[in-house]
Amino acid sequence: MDFRYLGNSGLKVSEISYGNWLTHGSQVENEQAKACVKAALDAGITTFDTADVYANTKAEVVLGEALEGVRRESVEILTKVYWPTGPGGPNDVGLSRKHIHESINGSLKRLKTDYVDVYQAHRYDTETPLEETMEAFADVVRQGKALYIGTSEWTAEQLQEGHRLARELRIPLVSNQPQYSMLWRVIEAEVVPASEELGIGQVVFSPIAQGVLTGKYKPGQQPPEGSRATDTKGGANMISRFLTDDVLTRVQALQPIADEAGLSMSQLAIAWVLQNQNVSSAIIGASRPEQVTENVKAAGVKLEDSLLKRIDETLGSIVERDPAKTAQNSPQTRPGS
């Protein structure tokens, strides 16, 4: 496993991190989920990402149990706050001082730890003054409950203003967690340049586009039984935008490129996002330990410029690059409140 600094901080994270967004606590039995975490540890992964909202807090419970007995200082635990949790009361969502403090306490209890390495704003809260949010995060850091602060799917402007306030409050805002893959490159035009200037690193999710870049979805064919595309509770809505014949045909054309590089399709996809030097880590998920074992082989892979050019030419116009999509994919009002 190779390691990178998280933004301009002194914290190193594994190039490939393990996340339990759509599996732990909902789709995968606990023992299987724990086996996946063990496979991640055995493969050299030290960075683990979760969120309070995943499986309505159950994912944090599973991760906490899976990491029991592991030396706390040897791993980096990232979690998030924003989306509705609990019974869905008016303050069970968002980035208010009240919700942040209640959420960090709940997350620490479920994760069986005294602190998290990075506490992330899971989205931007349009209904809470940013000053209130950042002051609450500052309290969390000063109380020793989090070492660093991060965001997820914030626009360049939101990152700039959040970073300014963080500097004033003397707390480290060091990361952003966006969706990023060969097919979804909306962060490249604005978020990445702003982040490079601010010293913020990307911890990217869905590097294989929810499984589309594995090549298992074929044009003109129904999705495989049991795949994410058939699971309405497991991301079917999110993956549907990629399931057009044009996209799937072009993805199939990546197979010869992967073969030439000596990589599987999923390894190629993960290695591709890691070529972006603003990416500190790429999050992988798994429902089986062998998926972890295969995908970690993308760490440390260098893709030649000529190969990257061929990927661009193969995918062509199907790639989503519109920077406005970052803001469009974030709630304009608090959900469920």
ABEGO torsion letter per residue (X at the ends): XBBBBBEABABBBBABBBBAAAABGAABBAAAAAAAAAAAAAAGBABBBBBAABGGGAAAAAAAAAABGBBAAABBBBBBBGBBBEAGBAAABEABAAAAAAAAAAAAAAAGBABBABBBBABBBAABBAAAAAAAAAAAAAAGABABBBBBGBBAAAAAAAAAAAAAAGBBBABBBBBBBAABAAAAAAAAAAAAAAGBBBBBBGAAGGGAAAGABBBGBBBBBGBAAABAAAGAAAAAAAABAAAAAAAAAAAAAAAAAGBBAAAAAAAAAAABAABABBBBBBABAAAAAAAAAABGBBBBAAAAAAAAAAAEAABBABAAAAAAABBABBBGX
